[in-house]
Amino acid sequence: MTTSPTIQVTATTPAQLQERLDAALSRTLSDSGVTTGVLVTRHTPTLFTVAPSDQVPYGTIQEQDVDDTAPGGQSA
């Protein structure tokens, strides 16, 4: 099990988003305690979270789209 925290990433431009997501992934993957995969979740077009997840196989990065701006907060 890992103790890596969830990292929140916000950005207003595509370049800024890519840079910040890359940094969050590097930080999460460099944690020596990580024994799971990593889940990257898009909450809005400018808000993402990056976190270790027991639901993602070790060595894998999985993307999830949960658009909190959709009517009723439903997945897009």
Secondary structure as GFF3:
##gff-version 3
##sequence-region A 1 76
A	DSSP	beta_strand	7	10	.	.	.	ID=ss1
A	DSSP	alpha_helix	14	30	.	.	.	ID=ss2
A	DSSP	beta_strand	37	44	.	.	.	ID=ss3
A	DSSP	beta_strand	47	53	.	.	.	ID=ss4
A	DSSP	beta_strand	61	65	.	.	.	ID=ss5
A	DSSP	three_ten_helix	71	73	.	.	.	ID=ss6
###
